[in-house]
Amino acid sequence: MAKRGGRRGVGGERSAACPCGSGHPYAQCCGPLHRGTADAPTAEALMRSRFSAFAVGDAAYLLRSWHESTRPARLDLDPAQRWIRLEIVDTAAGGLFDSTGTVAFRAHYRAGGSAGTLVERSRFVRTDGRWVYLDGDQT
């Protein structure tokens, strides 16, 4: 999911469902992570927050949550690409007491009138107590 686009929209709407699929309002789910007032407790929570960042067009959060060794200098999101649904397929480690973790997922999107799915196994590491995205293998 490293270089895909997003759209703006969910933002601060208190009752809007979070794009990550948790069923919680964005303002209480991924919103605090995007605003920098909370950190993701697990690799899966970071993955969900990154999907939500693509969905709402928050490139700044995506860069902040990316490991410095693999982070691009800039990230241009495609406003015509709409991220619509996230499916977590598998997780390995990435818990409260782990220092590494992987999350396999399917991210569904629409672009140019067509539907698509990004399938990736992402690697995460804990750096200075915070989970960050390291890299991923798309399949």
Secondary structure, 3 states (H helix, E strand, C coil): CCCCCCCCCCCCCCCCECCCCCCCEHHHCCHHHHHCCCCCCCHHHHHHHHHHHHHHCCHHHHHHCECCCCCCCCCCCCCCCEEEEEEEEEEEECCCCCCEEEEEEEEEEEECCEEEEEEEEEEEEEECCEEEEEEEEEC
